[in-house]
C-alpha cells in the first residue's frame, strides 16, 4: 500500500543522509518506525489486559474446588 507524506525539506534531507549511512532507504526507515510503533502499542495493550486480569482476580477471589485426581493420574499414559 502506498502513502504520501508531506515532510519538511530539511528533515527529509537529514533522513536521506541517515538512510545512506545505514544502507537503507527513507521508505524502509518509515516502515520500520511504523511497525515498531504498532508493536509497541500492541504490547502495551496486552500488558494492560494481563494487569487488569490479575487486578480483577486479586479483588474477586474464587475457588475451583477439591482436586479429585493425582498428578500421576493426570499424566498416566493410555
C-alpha atoms as an extended CHARMM CRD file, in Angstrom:
* protein
*
        78  EXT
         1         1  UNK       CA              0.0000000000        0.0000000000        0.0000000000  PROA      1               0.0000000000
         2         2  UNK       CA              1.2770000000        3.4520000000       -0.8060000000  PROA      2               0.0000000000
         3         3  UNK       CA              1.2440000000        6.5170000000        1.4290000000  PROA      3               0.0000000000
         4         4  UNK       CA              2.0210000000       10.1300000000        0.5710000000  PROA      4               0.0000000000
         5         5  UNK       CA              3.6110000000       12.2950000000        3.2530000000  PROA      5               0.0000000000
         6         6  UNK       CA              4.3830000000       15.9830000000        3.4600000000  PROA      6               0.0000000000
         7         7  UNK       CA              7.7860000000       16.3680000000        5.1490000000  PROA      7               0.0000000000
         8         8  UNK       CA              9.8500000000       19.4820000000        5.7540000000  PROA      8               0.0000000000
         9         9  UNK       CA             12.7210000000       19.6610000000        3.2560000000  PROA      9               0.0000000000
        10        10  UNK       CA             15.4540000000       19.8970000000        5.9070000000  PROA      10              0.0000000000
        11        11  UNK       CA             14.0560000000       16.8740000000        7.7380000000  PROA      11              0.0000000000
        12        12  UNK       CA             13.8910000000       14.8540000000        4.5290000000  PROA      12              0.0000000000
        13        13  UNK       CA             17.4890000000       15.7570000000        3.5900000000  PROA      13              0.0000000000
        14        14  UNK       CA             18.7180000000       14.6600000000        7.0250000000  PROA      14              0.0000000000
        15        15  UNK       CA             16.6360000000       11.4780000000        6.8130000000  PROA      15              0.0000000000
        16        16  UNK       CA             18.1760000000       10.6600000000        3.4280000000  PROA      16              0.0000000000
        17        17  UNK       CA             21.6770000000       11.1230000000        4.9040000000  PROA      17              0.0000000000
        18        18  UNK       CA             20.8020000000        8.7770000000        7.7490000000  PROA      18              0.0000000000
        19        19  UNK       CA             19.3750000000        6.2480000000        5.2930000000  PROA      19              0.0000000000
        20        20  UNK       CA             22.5830000000        6.3390000000        3.2570000000  PROA      20              0.0000000000
        21        21  UNK       CA             24.6770000000        5.8800000000        6.4130000000  PROA      21              0.0000000000
        22        22  UNK       CA             22.5280000000        2.8930000000        7.4190000000  PROA      22              0.0000000000
        23        23  UNK       CA             22.4660000000        1.4260000000        3.8960000000  PROA      23              0.0000000000
        24        24  UNK       CA             18.6860000000        1.6140000000        3.6800000000  PROA      24              0.0000000000
        25        25  UNK       CA             16.0030000000        3.9120000000        2.3120000000  PROA      25              0.0000000000
        26        26  UNK       CA             13.8020000000        6.5410000000        3.9020000000  PROA      26              0.0000000000
        27        27  UNK       CA             10.8010000000        4.3860000000        2.9930000000  PROA      27              0.0000000000
        28        28  UNK       CA             12.3150000000        1.4010000000        4.8130000000  PROA      28              0.0000000000
        29        29  UNK       CA             13.0550000000        3.5500000000        7.8580000000  PROA      29              0.0000000000
        30        30  UNK       CA              9.4510000000        4.7970000000        7.9230000000  PROA      30              0.0000000000
        31        31  UNK       CA              8.1170000000        1.2260000000        7.5320000000  PROA      31              0.0000000000
        32        32  UNK       CA             10.3170000000        0.0780000000       10.4170000000  PROA      32              0.0000000000
        33        33  UNK       CA              9.2710000000        3.0420000000       12.5710000000  PROA      33              0.0000000000
        34        34  UNK       CA              5.5810000000        2.3780000000       11.9630000000  PROA      34              0.0000000000
        35        35  UNK       CA              5.9530000000       -1.3700000000       12.5780000000  PROA      35              0.0000000000
        36        36  UNK       CA              7.7720000000       -0.6650000000       15.8740000000  PROA      36              0.0000000000
        37        37  UNK       CA              5.1020000000        1.8490000000       16.8770000000  PROA      37              0.0000000000
        38        38  UNK       CA              2.2710000000       -0.5980000000       16.2060000000  PROA      38              0.0000000000
        39        39  UNK       CA              4.0270000000       -3.4750000000       18.0140000000  PROA      39              0.0000000000
        40        40  UNK       CA              4.7920000000       -1.2310000000       20.9780000000  PROA      40              0.0000000000
        41        41  UNK       CA              1.1420000000       -0.2230000000       21.2820000000  PROA      41              0.0000000000
        42        42  UNK       CA              0.0190000000       -3.8560000000       20.9540000000  PROA      42              0.0000000000
        43        43  UNK       CA              2.4700000000       -4.9220000000       23.6620000000  PROA      43              0.0000000000
        44        44  UNK       CA              1.2200000000       -2.1770000000       25.9860000000  PROA      44              0.0000000000
        45        45  UNK       CA             -2.3800000000       -3.2370000000       25.3960000000  PROA      45              0.0000000000
        46        46  UNK       CA             -1.5030000000       -6.8980000000       26.1110000000  PROA      46              0.0000000000
        47        47  UNK       CA              0.3310000000       -5.8850000000       29.2810000000  PROA      47              0.0000000000
        48        48  UNK       CA             -2.6480000000       -3.7710000000       30.3830000000  PROA      48              0.0000000000
        49        49  UNK       CA             -5.0440000000       -6.6690000000       29.8170000000  PROA      49              0.0000000000
        50        50  UNK       CA             -2.8540000000       -9.0010000000       31.8770000000  PROA      50              0.0000000000
        51        51  UNK       CA             -2.5620000000       -6.3640000000       34.6150000000  PROA      51              0.0000000000
        52        52  UNK       CA             -6.3300000000       -5.8600000000       34.6410000000  PROA      52              0.0000000000
        53        53  UNK       CA             -6.9620000000       -9.6180000000       34.8180000000  PROA      53              0.0000000000
        54        54  UNK       CA             -4.6230000000      -10.0250000000       37.7800000000  PROA      54              0.0000000000
        55        55  UNK       CA             -6.1520000000       -6.9960000000       39.4940000000  PROA      55              0.0000000000
        56        56  UNK       CA             -9.6110000000       -8.4520000000       38.9850000000  PROA      56              0.0000000000
        57        57  UNK       CA             -8.5010000000      -11.8510000000       40.2930000000  PROA      57              0.0000000000
        58        58  UNK       CA             -6.9690000000      -10.1810000000       43.3590000000  PROA      58              0.0000000000
        59        59  UNK       CA            -10.2370000000       -8.4460000000       44.2160000000  PROA      59              0.0000000000
        60        60  UNK       CA            -12.5720000000      -11.3060000000       43.2390000000  PROA      60              0.0000000000
        61        61  UNK       CA            -11.1860000000      -14.4830000000       44.7710000000  PROA      61              0.0000000000
        62        62  UNK       CA            -12.6130000000      -17.7590000000       43.5610000000  PROA      62              0.0000000000
        63        63  UNK       CA            -12.2670000000      -21.3900000000       44.4870000000  PROA      63              0.0000000000
        64        64  UNK       CA            -12.1410000000      -24.2100000000       41.9910000000  PROA      64              0.0000000000
        65        65  UNK       CA            -12.9960000000      -26.9500000000       44.4710000000  PROA      65              0.0000000000
        66        66  UNK       CA            -11.2080000000      -30.0240000000       45.6980000000  PROA      66              0.0000000000
        67        67  UNK       CA             -8.9230000000      -31.9150000000       43.3280000000  PROA      67              0.0000000000
        68        68  UNK       CA            -10.2400000000      -35.3940000000       42.7470000000  PROA      68              0.0000000000
        69        69  UNK       CA             -7.1700000000      -36.6850000000       40.9160000000  PROA      69              0.0000000000
        70        70  UNK       CA             -3.4740000000      -37.0890000000       41.4900000000  PROA      70              0.0000000000
        71        71  UNK       CA             -0.6520000000      -35.7940000000       39.3610000000  PROA      71              0.0000000000
        72        72  UNK       CA              0.2170000000      -39.3650000000       38.3690000000  PROA      72              0.0000000000
        73        73  UNK       CA             -3.3540000000      -39.9750000000       37.2240000000  PROA      73              0.0000000000
        74        74  UNK       CA             -3.2780000000      -36.8540000000       35.0700000000  PROA      74              0.0000000000
        75        75  UNK       CA             -0.0650000000      -37.9450000000       33.3680000000  PROA      75              0.0000000000
        76        76  UNK       CA             -0.9930000000      -41.6010000000       33.0370000000  PROA      76              0.0000000000
        77        77  UNK       CA             -0.2750000000      -42.9590000000       29.5620000000  PROA      77              0.0000000000
        78        78  UNK       CA             -3.0720000000      -44.8660000000       27.8990000000  PROA      78              0.0000000000
